[in-house]
Amino acid sequence: MKYTHHNNELNIKHIGKEVYLKGWAAKVRNLGGLIFIDLRDRFGITQLLVKPGNAFYETALKVRNEFVLEAKGIVIERESKNSTIPTGEIEVEVTVLSILSIAENPPIIIANDTDALEDTRLKYRYLDLRRPVMQNFMIKRHEITQAIRSVLVEEGFYELETPILGKSTPEGARDYLVPSRLYPGTFYALPQSPQIYKQLFMVAGFEKYFQIARCFRDEDLRADRQPEFTQVDIEASFVDMDDVQRIVENVLVKTFKKILNVDVQAPFLKMSFQEAMEKYGNDKPDMRFEMLINDYTTYFKSIDLPLFHGKNQVRGIILEQGVVTRKRFDQLTEIIKKNHGDALASIKYSEGQYTGSIVKYLNETELKGLNLKEGNTLFLVPGAFENVSSSLSALRIELANEFNLISENVYKFLWVTEWPLLEYSEEEGRFYAKHHPFTAPVDASILKNDPKNAMAKAYDVVLNGYEIGGGSIRIHSQEVQKLMFDTLGLTKKDIEERFGFFVDALKYGTPPHGGLALGLDRVVMLMTNTQNIKDVVAFPKTQSAKDTMMQAPSPVDNTQLEELQIKVGK
């Protein structure tokens, strides 16, 4: 049977036409002998009508939800119209009906609203993906990907692929390892990113590369992270930071306009890493609302307040309006502690009165000196800078959500720049690269003489409190790359074993180059207005990194292990 229409196309103009349709039975109703079937495909729903006496009436009686059908019939006007769907003015009176496939009663409701738990949805993901809302996520992902691709091609970038089986270079997140059958005792690693390969494309002279790249990191999961993910990998030669940022802004501005018809303003706001930490408590601030973090360390230095004794910092945020009960204050204190804060204190000013957990330790002059306005509540956290920042950042978001301070359907982009080049591990007594060991320093002499204060030519692009991309200008000098490796404490043997091929490549004329990787999953998540990254990944893993549909990871046959010369311990 040749299909003439999708199930969202027919309307009042098609009355009297003979049509051929196919799809799934979304709903079946028998009303006084009249059988109505909502036929669903990926485009929408058309109502079928089968009357008693129809040659295919007995076939229609057998139809259940999720049966796959094909139907021929005549478009007629509905008596009872449905204004919520495009085909709501018509129905198709069936002349031919065939059941192509029968279905058991599905374990989840195939509709936008389902009561199935996430574990059940993931176990039967192929059914979950039949839901229109889920199909919309996948279709939007396709459209966003194609929009990004088209902008980069217009910019003169080549789409080039890099290997999936690579070499383990343990810096940062853990690698997923793949044992080699041909070379027992050795392993490939799945790429955390195509970092080295894309730099080698620059050495090879391609100048502009991009890839919709699959990446893998063996790390703890959260709502916006998966063990395997997709990034839009971009690299270009003979560029500086402004050039890379302009390219990325162009990609995002045009993609948001094409997909959402949203006008994003460029160039994006820029903020240093240090300013972001001081004002917002994290390196990916949500700019849709204010509630900045302020420093009260000096103010409370001369006030004898037991909660602040021995703490090198006291910082806080002001909730301008809102009532926080004692019970809620205790809950907020737990949020502070979960995010590494030591304690939470509060002072509220309302109708000329000061109340709160530490008011009794302050006199009238000290309270007035805080300059609180009517209805203000000041929340204070004492402790080390990093811990105070982390906890106040979490509190800021919690309060903003609770008191509806975040504007809906607003997209606030930000570049976070001026990053530290290195992090120092007291435990291991060595430096680690803040981003990766190929990030160029702003000043190589500072890296050599004062590595703790060395700054990176690095930049992250942030949207509504999510880091959606990160990049840097890379090291193209052999001498600077050697200095970086030396500062990280890598021996000549370490360098040769992990990066020997890359160090060799730098010897043959490497252009200045840099780039950025956009997290495609996060971009799609934000553009489709969902809070869970699993919604925009076709077959995601659970929060514990399991594939409940495929039952993976799983044991493998001993024969396979023997071929790999691997023994598994108990």
C-alpha positions as CSV (number, residue, x, y, z in Angstrom):
1,M,0.0,0.0,0.0
2,K,1.4,3.4,-0.9
3,Y,1.1,6.0,1.9
4,T,-0.2,9.4,0.9
5,H,0.0,11.4,4.1
6,H,1.6,11.6,7.5
7,N,-0.7,11.7,10.5
8,N,-0.6,15.5,11.1
9,E,-1.4,16.6,7.5
10,L,-5.1,16.0,6.9
11,N,-7.6,18.9,7.5
12,I,-11.0,20.2,6.3
13,K,-9.6,20.8,2.8
14,H,-9.0,17.1,2.3
15,I,-12.7,16.1,2.8
16,G,-13.7,13.5,0.2
17,K,-10.2,12.5,-0.6
18,E,-9.1,8.8,-0.5
19,V,-5.9,8.5,1.7
20,Y,-3.5,5.8,2.7
21,L,-2.0,6.0,6.2
22,K,0.3,4.0,8.5
23,G,1.3,4.1,12.1
24,W,0.7,2.8,15.6
25,A,-2.6,2.6,17.4
26,A,-2.2,5.3,20.1
27,K,-5.7,4.8,21.5
28,V,-8.7,2.5,20.7
29,R,-12.3,3.3,21.7
30,N,-15.5,1.3,21.0
31,L,-18.4,3.7,21.4
32,G,-21.8,2.0,20.8
33,G,-20.4,-0.1,18.0
34,L,-18.4,2.7,16.4
35,I,-14.7,2.0,16.7
36,F,-12.3,5.0,16.8
37,I,-8.6,4.5,16.5
38,D,-6.0,7.2,17.0
39,L,-3.3,6.4,14.5
40,R,0.1,7.9,15.5
41,D,3.3,8.3,13.6
42,R,6.3,10.6,14.3
43,F,4.4,13.6,12.9
44,G,1.1,13.4,14.8
45,I,-2.3,11.7,15.1
46,T,-5.2,11.0,12.7
47,Q,-8.5,9.5,14.0
48,L,-9.8,6.5,12.1
49,L,-13.5,5.5,12.1
50,V,-14.7,1.9,11.6
51,K,-18.5,1.4,11.5
52,P,-20.5,-1.8,12.1
53,G,-21.0,-3.6,8.8
54,N,-17.6,-2.5,7.5
55,A,-15.8,-5.5,5.9
56,F,-12.8,-4.8,8.2
57,Y,-14.9,-4.4,11.4
58,E,-13.7,-7.7,12.9
59,T,-10.1,-6.6,12.2
60,A,-10.7,-3.4,14.0
61,L,-12.1,-5.2,17.0
62,K,-8.8,-7.0,17.4
63,V,-6.7,-3.8,17.5
64,R,-5.1,-2.8,20.8
65,N,-2.8,0.0,21.8
66,E,0.6,0.0,19.9
67,F,-0.5,-2.4,17.2
68,V,1.1,-1.3,13.9
69,L,-1.5,-0.6,11.2
70,E,-2.0,0.5,7.7
71,A,-5.3,1.9,6.6
72,K,-7.1,3.2,3.5
73,G,-10.2,5.4,3.7
74,I,-12.1,8.6,2.9
75,V,-11.6,11.9,4.8
76,I,-14.8,13.0,6.4
77,E,-15.7,15.9,8.7
78,R,-15.8,15.1,12.4
79,E,-19.0,15.6,14.4
80,S,-17.1,16.2,17.6
81,K,-14.0,18.3,16.7
82,N,-10.7,18.4,18.6
83,S,-9.0,21.8,18.5
84,T,-5.8,20.6,20.3
85,I,-4.4,18.7,17.2
86,P,-4.0,19.8,13.6
87,T,-6.2,16.9,12.3
88,G,-9.0,17.6,14.8
89,E,-11.6,18.7,12.3
90,I,-11.6,15.5,10.3
91,E,-11.4,11.7,10.6
92,V,-10.9,8.9,8.1
93,E,-13.7,6.4,7.5
94,V,-11.8,3.2,6.9
95,T,-12.3,1.1,3.8
96,V,-9.3,-1.1,4.2
97,L,-7.5,-2.0,7.5
98,S,-4.5,-4.2,8.0
99,I,-2.7,-5.2,11.1
100,L,1.1,-5.3,10.3
101,S,2.3,-6.1,13.8
102,I,0.6,-6.9,17.1
103,A,1.8,-5.6,20.5
104,E,1.7,-6.7,24.1
105,N,0.4,-4.2,26.7
106,P,3.3,-1.8,27.0
107,P,4.9,-1.4,30.4
108,I,4.9,2.4,30.1
109,I,2.2,4.8,28.9
110,I,3.1,5.9,25.4
111,A,2.1,9.6,25.8
112,N,3.7,12.9,26.7
113,D,2.7,12.4,30.3
114,T,3.8,9.0,31.8
115,D,3.9,7.8,35.3
116,A,6.8,5.4,34.6
117,L,9.9,5.7,36.8
118,E,13.1,6.7,35.1
119,D,14.6,3.2,35.5
120,T,11.6,1.7,33.7
121,R,11.8,4.3,31.0
122,L,15.4,3.5,30.4
123,K,14.9,-0.3,30.5
124,Y,12.2,0.1,27.7
125,R,13.9,3.1,26.1
126,Y,12.6,2.1,22.6
127,L,9.1,2.5,24.0
128,D,9.9,5.7,25.8
129,L,11.2,7.1,22.6
130,R,7.8,6.6,21.0
131,R,6.4,9.3,23.2
132,P,6.0,12.5,21.2
133,V,7.8,14.6,23.8
134,M,10.9,12.3,23.5
135,Q,10.7,12.3,19.7
136,N,10.7,16.0,19.8
137,F,13.9,16.0,21.9
138,M,15.6,13.8,19.3
139,I,14.4,15.7,16.3
140,K,15.5,19.0,17.9
141,R,18.9,17.5,18.6
142,H,19.2,16.6,14.9
143,E,18.1,20.1,13.9
144,I,20.6,21.8,16.3
145,T,23.4,19.5,15.1
146,Q,22.7,20.3,11.5
147,A,22.5,24.0,12.2
148,I,25.9,24.0,14.0
149,R,27.4,21.9,11.2
150,S,26.2,24.3,8.5
151,V,27.6,27.4,10.2
152,L,31.0,25.8,10.6
153,V,31.1,24.7,6.9
154,E,30.1,28.3,5.9
155,E,33.1,29.4,8.0
156,G,35.4,27.2,5.9
157,F,35.9,24.3,8.4
158,Y,36.5,20.8,7.2
159,E,34.6,18.0,9.0
160,L,37.3,15.4,9.7
161,E,37.2,12.2,11.9
162,T,39.6,11.0,14.5
163,P,40.1,7.5,15.9
164,I,38.1,6.0,18.7
165,L,40.8,3.5,19.7
166,G,43.7,5.7,21.0
167,K,46.3,5.8,23.7
168,S,45.8,6.3,27.4
169,T,47.2,9.5,28.7
170,P,46.1,9.6,32.4
171,E,45.8,13.3,33.1
172,G,42.4,14.3,34.5
173,A,39.4,12.0,34.3
174,R,39.9,8.2,34.1
175,D,40.1,6.6,30.7
176,Y,37.9,3.7,29.5
177,L,40.4,1.0,28.5
178,V,40.0,-1.5,25.7
179,P,42.3,-4.6,25.9
180,S,44.2,-5.6,22.7
181,R,43.9,-9.3,21.6
182,L,46.8,-9.0,19.2
183,Y,49.1,-7.4,21.8
184,P,48.3,-9.1,25.1
185,G,48.8,-7.0,28.2
186,T,48.4,-3.7,26.3
187,F,45.3,-1.5,26.0
188,Y,43.7,1.1,23.8
189,A,41.8,4.0,25.5
190,L,38.6,5.5,24.4
191,P,39.1,9.2,23.8
192,Q,38.2,11.7,26.5
193,S,38.4,14.2,23.6
194,P,40.1,14.3,20.2
195,Q,42.6,16.8,21.8
196,I,45.9,15.5,20.4
197,Y,44.5,14.4,17.1
198,K,42.9,17.8,16.3
199,Q,46.2,19.5,17.1
200,L,47.9,17.1,14.7
201,F,45.4,18.2,12.0
202,M,46.8,21.7,12.6
203,V,50.4,20.4,12.3
204,A,49.2,18.7,9.1
205,G,48.1,22.0,7.6
206,F,44.3,21.8,7.4
207,E,44.0,25.1,9.3
208,K,40.2,24.6,10.1
209,Y,38.8,21.4,11.5
210,F,35.6,20.4,13.3
211,Q,34.0,17.1,14.3
212,I,30.8,16.0,16.0
213,A,32.9,13.8,18.2
214,R,32.0,10.9,20.6
215,C,33.9,11.2,23.8
216,F,34.2,8.9,26.9
217,R,35.1,9.7,30.5
218,D,35.0,7.2,33.4
219,E,33.8,9.6,36.1
220,D,31.0,10.0,38.6
221,L,27.8,11.1,37.0
222,R,25.3,13.9,37.7
223,A,22.2,15.3,36.0
224,D,24.1,17.1,33.3
225,R,26.8,14.5,32.7
226,Q,27.0,11.0,31.0
227,P,30.0,8.6,30.7
228,E,29.8,8.9,26.9
229,F,28.9,12.2,25.4
230,T,29.1,14.2,22.2
231,Q,31.0,17.4,21.7
232,V,31.4,19.8,18.7
233,D,35.1,19.9,18.4
234,I,36.6,22.9,16.8
235,E,40.2,23.8,16.0
236,A,41.9,26.5,13.8
237,S,45.4,27.7,13.0
238,F,46.8,31.2,13.1
239,V,44.1,32.4,15.6
240,D,44.1,34.1,19.0
241,M,41.5,33.9,21.7
242,D,39.3,36.6,20.2
243,D,39.2,34.7,16.9
244,V,38.1,31.5,18.5
245,Q,35.5,33.3,20.5
246,R,34.1,35.1,17.5
247,I,33.7,31.8,15.6
248,V,31.9,30.1,18.5
249,E,29.7,33.2,19.0
250,N,28.7,33.0,15.4
251,V,27.8,29.3,15.7
252,L,25.7,29.9,18.7
253,V,24.0,33.1,17.5
254,K,23.0,31.6,14.2
255,T,21.9,28.2,15.8
256,F,19.7,29.9,18.3
257,K,18.1,32.1,15.7
258,K,17.5,29.2,13.3
259,I,16.1,26.7,15.8
260,L,14.4,28.9,18.5
261,N,14.1,32.2,16.6
262,V,15.9,33.8,19.5
263,D,18.2,36.8,18.9
264,V,21.4,36.3,20.9
265,Q,23.5,39.4,21.4
266,A,27.2,39.1,20.5
267,P,29.9,39.7,21.5
268,F,29.2,37.9,24.8
269,L,29.9,39.4,28.1
270,K,33.4,38.5,29.5
271,M,34.4,37.9,33.1
272,S,37.6,36.7,34.7
273,F,37.7,33.3,36.6
274,Q,38.6,35.2,39.8
275,E,35.7,37.6,39.4
276,A,33.3,34.8,38.8
277,M,34.4,33.0,41.9
278,E,34.3,36.1,44.1
279,K,30.9,37.3,42.9
280,Y,29.0,34.1,42.0
281,G,31.0,31.4,43.9
282,N,31.7,29.2,40.8
283,D,33.3,29.3,37.4
284,K,29.9,29.0,35.5
285,P,27.7,31.7,36.9
286,D,24.0,32.0,36.1
287,M,23.7,35.6,34.9
288,R,19.9,35.6,34.7
289,F,19.6,37.1,38.2
290,E,21.9,39.1,40.5
291,M,22.2,38.1,44.2
292,L,25.9,38.6,44.2
293,I,28.3,37.3,46.9
294,N,29.8,40.1,49.1
295,D,32.8,39.9,51.4
296,Y,32.1,40.7,55.1
297,T,35.4,39.5,56.4
298,T,36.6,42.9,57.4
299,Y,33.3,43.9,58.8
300,F,33.1,41.0,61.3
301,K,36.8,41.0,62.2
302,S,36.2,43.2,65.3
303,I,32.9,41.5,66.3
304,D,33.2,38.7,68.8
305,L,31.0,36.1,67.2
306,P,31.7,32.4,68.2
307,L,30.5,31.0,64.8
308,F,33.2,33.0,63.0
309,H,36.1,32.3,65.3
310,G,39.2,31.0,63.5
311,K,37.6,31.5,60.0
312,N,39.7,33.4,57.5
313,Q,36.7,34.5,55.4
314,V,33.1,35.6,56.0
315,R,31.1,36.1,52.9
316,G,27.4,36.3,52.2
317,I,24.4,37.0,49.9
318,I,21.3,39.0,50.4
319,L,17.8,37.7,49.7
320,E,15.9,40.9,49.0
321,Q,12.4,39.7,49.7
322,G,11.1,36.4,51.0
323,V,10.3,34.5,54.2
324,V,12.6,31.7,55.4
325,T,11.2,29.7,58.3
326,R,13.3,28.1,61.0
327,K,12.7,24.7,59.5
328,R,13.7,25.9,56.0
329,F,16.8,27.6,57.5
330,D,17.9,24.2,58.9
331,Q,17.4,22.7,55.4
332,L,19.5,25.5,53.9
333,T,22.2,24.8,56.5
334,E,22.4,21.2,55.3
335,I,22.8,22.4,51.7
336,I,25.7,24.6,52.8
337,K,27.4,21.7,54.6
338,K,26.8,19.3,51.6
339,N,28.7,21.9,49.5
340,H,31.7,22.1,51.9
341,G,30.6,25.1,53.9
342,D,31.2,25.1,57.7
343,A,28.0,26.8,58.9
344,L,25.2,29.2,57.9
345,A,24.2,32.4,59.8
346,S,21.3,34.8,59.0
347,I,20.1,38.3,59.8
348,K,16.7,39.6,58.6
349,Y,15.5,43.2,58.7
350,S,11.7,43.7,58.7
351,E,9.5,46.5,60.1
352,G,12.4,48.1,61.9
353,Q,13.4,44.8,63.7
354,Y,16.4,42.6,63.2
355,T,16.0,38.8,63.7
356,G,18.1,35.8,62.9
357,S,20.6,33.3,64.2
358,I,23.4,35.7,65.1
359,V,21.5,39.0,65.9
360,K,22.1,38.6,69.7
361,Y,25.9,39.0,69.1
362,L,25.6,42.4,67.4
363,N,24.7,45.7,68.8
364,E,22.3,48.2,67.1
365,T,25.2,50.1,65.5
366,E,26.7,47.0,64.1
367,L,23.4,45.8,62.7
368,K,22.7,49.1,61.1
369,G,26.1,49.1,59.5
370,L,25.1,46.2,57.4
371,N,22.8,48.6,55.4
372,L,20.0,46.0,55.1
373,K,16.8,47.3,53.5
374,E,13.2,46.4,54.4
375,G,12.5,42.7,53.8
376,N,16.2,41.8,53.3
377,T,17.7,38.6,54.7
378,L,21.5,38.4,54.8
379,F,23.0,34.8,54.7
380,L,26.6,34.5,55.9
381,V,29.0,31.6,55.6
382,P,32.5,31.5,57.3
383,G,35.5,29.5,56.2
384,A,38.1,29.1,53.5
385,F,37.6,30.9,50.2
386,E,36.9,27.8,48.1
387,N,34.5,26.2,50.6
388,V,32.6,29.4,51.1
389,S,32.4,30.0,47.4
390,S,31.1,26.5,46.7
391,S,28.4,26.6,49.4
392,L,27.2,30.1,48.7
393,S,27.0,29.3,45.0
394,A,24.7,26.4,45.9
395,L,22.6,28.5,48.3
396,R,22.3,31.3,45.6
397,I,20.8,28.9,43.1
398,E,18.5,27.3,45.8
399,L,17.1,30.6,46.8
400,A,16.7,31.8,43.2
401,N,14.6,28.7,42.4
402,E,12.6,28.9,45.6
403,F,11.6,32.5,45.2
404,N,11.3,32.5,41.4
405,L,14.1,35.0,40.7
406,I,15.2,33.3,37.4
407,S,13.7,34.7,34.3
408,E,12.1,32.1,32.0
409,N,13.1,31.8,28.3
410,V,16.1,34.0,28.7
411,Y,19.5,33.0,27.5
412,K,22.5,34.7,29.1
413,F,25.9,33.8,27.6
414,L,29.2,34.6,29.2
415,W,32.9,34.0,28.5
416,V,34.9,33.1,31.6
417,T,38.5,34.0,30.9
418,E,41.9,34.5,32.7
419,W,42.1,31.0,34.1
420,P,44.9,29.8,36.3
421,L,47.1,27.5,34.2
422,L,47.9,25.0,37.0
423,E,46.4,23.5,40.1
424,Y,48.7,22.3,43.0
425,S,48.0,19.1,44.8
426,E,49.2,19.3,48.4
427,E,48.6,15.5,48.7
428,E,50.9,14.6,45.8
429,G,53.2,17.6,46.0
430,R,52.9,18.4,42.3
431,F,51.2,20.7,39.8
432,Y,48.3,19.5,37.5
433,A,47.1,21.2,34.4
434,K,43.9,23.1,35.1
435,H,42.6,22.3,31.6
436,H,45.1,20.0,29.9
437,P,48.9,20.0,29.4
438,F,48.7,21.5,25.9
439,T,47.2,24.8,27.1
440,A,49.4,27.8,26.3
441,P,50.5,30.1,29.2
442,V,49.9,33.8,28.9
443,D,53.6,34.3,29.8
444,A,56.1,31.5,29.6
445,S,58.5,33.3,31.9
446,I,56.0,33.3,34.7
447,L,55.4,29.6,34.1
448,K,59.1,29.0,34.5
449,N,59.8,31.3,37.5
450,D,56.4,31.4,39.4
451,P,54.2,28.5,38.1
452,K,51.7,29.0,40.9
453,N,50.7,32.3,39.4
454,A,50.9,31.4,35.7
455,M,47.8,32.2,33.8
456,A,46.3,30.3,30.8
457,K,45.1,31.4,27.4
458,A,41.9,29.5,28.2
459,Y,38.2,30.3,28.0
460,D,34.9,28.7,28.8
461,V,31.6,29.6,27.3
462,V,28.7,29.6,29.9
463,L,25.0,29.6,29.4
464,N,22.5,30.0,32.2
465,G,24.8,28.5,34.8
466,Y,26.1,25.6,32.7
467,E,29.5,25.4,31.1
468,I,28.6,24.5,27.5
469,G,32.1,24.7,26.1
470,G,35.7,25.1,26.9
471,G,38.9,25.7,25.0
472,S,42.3,27.4,24.8
473,I,45.1,28.6,22.6
474,R,47.5,25.6,22.4
475,I,51.2,25.4,22.9
476,H,53.0,25.4,19.5
477,S,56.5,25.9,20.8
478,Q,58.7,22.9,21.5
479,E,60.5,24.8,24.3
480,V,57.3,25.9,26.0
481,Q,55.8,22.4,25.8
482,K,58.9,20.9,27.4
483,L,58.7,23.6,30.1
484,M,55.0,22.6,30.7
485,F,55.8,18.9,31.0
486,D,58.7,19.7,33.4
487,T,56.5,21.8,35.6
488,L,54.0,19.0,35.8
489,G,56.7,16.7,37.0
490,L,56.7,14.4,34.0
491,T,60.0,12.6,33.5
492,K,61.6,12.1,30.1
493,K,60.3,8.5,30.1
494,D,56.8,9.7,31.0
495,I,56.8,12.2,28.1
496,E,58.2,9.7,25.6
497,E,55.7,6.9,26.6
498,R,52.6,9.2,26.8
499,F,53.2,11.9,24.3
500,G,56.3,10.9,22.3
501,F,54.5,11.1,18.9
502,F,53.1,14.5,19.7
503,V,56.5,15.9,20.8
504,D,58.0,14.6,17.6
505,A,55.2,16.4,15.6
506,L,56.1,19.7,17.2
507,K,59.6,19.5,15.6
508,Y,58.3,19.9,12.1
509,G,56.8,23.3,12.0
510,T,53.7,23.8,14.1
511,P,51.5,26.8,13.5
512,P,49.9,28.8,16.4
513,H,46.5,27.3,16.9
514,G,43.6,27.0,19.3
515,G,40.0,25.9,19.6
516,L,37.1,24.9,21.7
517,A,34.7,22.0,22.3
518,L,31.0,22.6,22.7
519,G,29.1,20.0,24.8
520,L,26.4,19.2,22.3
521,D,24.3,17.3,24.9
522,R,24.2,20.3,27.2
523,V,23.5,22.7,24.4
524,V,20.5,20.6,23.3
525,M,19.4,20.2,26.9
526,L,19.2,24.0,27.4
527,M,17.7,24.7,24.0
528,T,14.9,22.2,24.6
529,N,14.3,23.5,28.2
530,T,14.8,20.2,30.0
531,Q,16.7,19.7,33.3
532,N,17.9,16.2,32.6
533,I,20.5,15.4,30.0
534,K,19.2,11.9,29.6
535,D,16.2,13.4,27.8
536,V,18.3,14.5,24.9
537,V,20.5,11.3,24.6
538,A,18.9,8.5,22.7
539,F,20.1,5.6,24.8
540,P,21.6,7.0,28.0
541,K,23.1,5.4,31.0
542,T,21.6,5.6,34.5
543,Q,23.1,7.7,37.3
544,S,25.2,4.7,38.3
545,A,26.6,4.3,34.7
546,K,24.5,1.3,33.8
547,D,22.6,0.5,30.6
548,T,19.5,-1.2,32.0
549,M,18.1,-1.9,28.5
550,M,21.2,-3.8,27.3
551,Q,22.1,-5.0,30.8
552,A,25.6,-3.5,30.5
553,P,28.2,-3.7,31.8
554,S,28.0,-7.4,32.0
555,P,30.3,-10.4,32.5
556,V,31.8,-11.8,29.3
557,D,32.6,-15.4,28.3
558,N,35.7,-17.0,29.6
559,T,36.8,-17.8,26.1
560,Q,36.9,-14.0,25.3
561,L,39.0,-13.4,28.4
562,E,41.4,-16.1,27.5
563,E,41.9,-14.7,24.0
564,L,42.8,-11.4,25.6
565,Q,44.9,-13.2,28.3
566,I,43.0,-11.5,31.0
567,K,42.0,-12.9,34.4
568,V,39.2,-11.3,36.4
569,G,39.6,-11.3,40.2
570,K,36.8,-12.1,42.6
